[in-house]
Amino acid sequence: MSEAVTFDDVWRMFQEMVRENRERRAELDRKMRETDRQIQETSAQMKETDRKFQETDRKIKEVSTQIGRLGGRWGEFVEGMVAPACETLFAERGIPVHKVSPRVKAKLDGNRHMEIDLLVVNTGMVVLVEVKSRLTQGDVRNHLDRLAEFKDFFPEYADRRVVGAVAGIVIDESVDSFAMNAGLFVMVQSGEIMQLANDAAFQPRVW
């Protein structure tokens, strides 16, 4: 025969249920506080991410402005340093200079275009000068292609000897040797002046 349930038994059961309920509520409150903390942290991280995006956007705008300013100074570099240097440097190599023209352009049928940074001319010779802030081997190869096609774009110089030159503020490693081995004059910046990297015995390739 089972024992009779007394009042004390019921009271203990009730107290246990109350205790378990309090523990569940405390755990639920703890989880809610943790969730709230995580939401606040996520919100703070999103605000920080947004701030960083805004800072990046500001820097991009600053760089764009600087590039725009550099573009203006780049034209000054070409016309203020390289163009005048052509007259003296090529004259020293037996190439008298009658005219130096910046940004010479021509086009042919089939959407073919050519632009020459500096065109140096005398009665018997034309020098095509490609000017780069950073001169790479790819720039040299492109200039060699330009030299090969020059007379197609400029038939008025068909009777002239055509030679090439490249100029750079910064020149990638071995690119100067590559250009000289290809028969090009190489103009480099030295302080506030330009000078030829080619030695006195250098003979340019003629197209």
C-alpha positions in Angstrom: 0.0 0.0 0.0 1.5 3.3 -1.0 2.3 6.0 1.6 -0.2 8.9 1.8 1.0 12.2 0.5 1.3 14.6 3.3 1.1 18.4 3.3 4.8 18.6 3.8 5.4 16.6 0.7 3.2 18.8 -1.4 4.9 21.9 0.1 8.3 20.6 -0.8 7.2 19.8 -4.3 5.8 23.3 -4.6 9.0 24.9 -3.3 11.1 22.8 -5.8 8.9 23.9 -8.7 9.3 27.5 -7.6 13.1 27.1 -7.3 13.3 25.5 -10.8 11.1 28.3 -12.2 13.3 30.9 -10.7 16.4 29.2 -12.1 14.9 29.1 -15.6 13.9 32.7 -15.4 17.4 33.7 -14.2 18.9 31.7 -17.1 16.5 33.3 -19.5 17.3 36.8 -18.1 21.1 36.0 -18.5 20.6 34.9 -22.1 18.5 38.0 -22.9 21.2 40.2 -21.3 23.9 38.4 -23.4 21.8 38.8 -26.5 21.4 42.5 -25.8 25.2 42.8 -25.2 25.9 41.1 -28.5 23.4 43.4 -30.3 25.1 46.4 -28.8 28.5 45.1 -29.8 27.3 44.4 -33.3 25.8 47.9 -33.5 29.1 49.3 -32.4 31.0 47.2 -34.9 28.7 48.4 -37.7 29.2 52.0 -36.6 33.0 51.4 -36.7 32.8 49.7 -40.1 30.7 52.6 -41.4 33.3 55.1 -40.0 36.1 53.1 -41.7 34.2 53.1 -45.0 33.8 56.9 -44.7 37.5 57.3 -44.0 38.4 55.1 -47.0 36.0 57.1 -49.2 37.7 60.3 -47.9 41.2 59.0 -48.7 40.1 57.9 -52.2 38.8 61.4 -52.9 42.1 62.8 -51.6 44.1 60.5 -53.9 41.9 61.3 -56.8 42.6 65.0 -56.2 46.3 64.4 -55.9 46.3 62.4 -59.2 44.5 65.3 -60.8 47.1 67.6 -59.6 49.9 65.2 -60.6 48.4 65.1 -64.1 48.9 68.9 -64.3 52.4 68.6 -63.0 53.1 65.7 -65.4 52.6 67.9 -68.3 54.9 70.4 -66.7 57.5 67.7 -66.3 57.3 66.7 -70.0 57.4 70.2 -71.3 59.6 71.8 -68.6 62.3 69.1 -68.3 62.3 66.5 -71.1 61.5 68.8 -74.0 64.3 71.3 -73.4 66.7 68.5 -72.6 66.1 66.9 -76.0 67.6 70.0 -77.7 70.9 69.7 -75.9 71.2 66.0 -75.3 70.5 65.0 -78.9 72.7 67.8 -80.3 75.6 66.4 -78.2 75.1 63.1 -80.0 75.3 64.7 -83.5 71.5 65.1 -83.9 70.7 68.8 -84.4 67.2 69.7 -83.2 65.1 72.1 -85.3 61.7 71.5 -83.6 60.3 69.7 -80.5 56.5 69.1 -80.6 54.6 67.7 -77.6 51.6 65.4 -77.9 51.6 64.7 -81.6 48.6 62.6 -82.7 47.5 60.9 -85.9 44.8 58.4 -86.9 44.2 56.0 -89.7 41.2 54.0 -91.0 40.1 51.1 -88.9 40.2 53.1 -85.7 44.0 53.1 -85.6 45.5 55.8 -83.5 49.0 57.0 -82.6 50.2 59.5 -80.0 53.8 60.6 -79.6 54.7 62.4 -76.3 57.5 64.4 -77.9 58.4 64.6 -81.6 61.9 65.9 -82.2 62.6 66.9 -85.8 65.4 68.1 -88.1 65.8 68.1 -91.8 67.1 64.5 -92.0 65.9 62.7 -88.8 63.0 62.3 -86.5 63.2 61.2 -82.9 60.1 59.8 -81.2 60.3 60.2 -77.4 58.1 58.3 -75.1 57.9 59.8 -71.5 56.7 57.8 -68.5 56.6 58.5 -64.8 57.6 54.8 -64.3 59.2 53.2 -67.3 58.6 49.4 -67.7 59.7 46.9 -70.3 56.2 46.8 -71.6 56.4 50.6 -72.3 59.6 50.0 -74.3 58.0 47.2 -76.3 55.0 49.4 -77.1 57.4 52.2 -78.2 59.2 49.8 -80.5 55.9 48.9 -82.1 55.1 52.7 -82.4 58.4 53.3 -84.2 57.7 50.5 -86.6 54.4 52.0 -87.6 55.4 55.7 -87.5 55.7 56.3 -91.2 52.3 54.7 -91.9 50.8 57.3 -89.6 53.1 60.2 -90.7 53.9 59.7 -94.4 55.3 63.3 -94.5 58.4 61.9 -92.8 58.8 59.0 -95.1 62.2 60.3 -96.3 63.6 60.9 -92.7 65.6 58.5 -90.6 63.5 57.6 -87.5 65.1 56.8 -84.1 63.5 56.3 -80.7 64.0 57.5 -77.1 62.4 56.7 -73.8 62.4 58.9 -70.7 61.4 58.1 -67.2 61.4 59.5 -63.7 61.6 56.0 -62.3 62.9 53.1 -64.5 62.3 49.4 -63.6 65.4 47.3 -63.0 67.2 46.3 -66.3 64.7 48.2 -68.4 67.3 50.8 -69.3 69.6 48.1 -70.6 66.7 46.4 -72.5 65.9 49.7 -74.2 69.5 50.4 -75.1 70.0 46.9 -76.5 66.9 47.5 -78.6 68.6 50.6 -80.1 66.8 53.3 -78.1 68.2 56.4 -76.4 67.3 56.4 -72.6 66.8 59.7 -70.8 66.9 59.6 -67.0 66.3 62.2 -64.4 69.4 63.2 -62.4 68.5 65.8 -59.8 66.8 68.7 -61.7 68.1 67.8 -65.1 67.7 65.0 -67.7 70.7 63.0 -69.0 71.3 60.2 -71.4 72.1 56.8 -69.9 73.7 55.6 -73.2 77.4 55.6 -73.4 79.3 57.7 -75.9 79.8 54.8 -78.3 76.0 54.1 -78.6 74.6 54.0 -82.0 70.8 54.2 -82.2 68.7 51.9 -84.3 67.2 53.5 -87.4 63.7 52.8 -88.7 
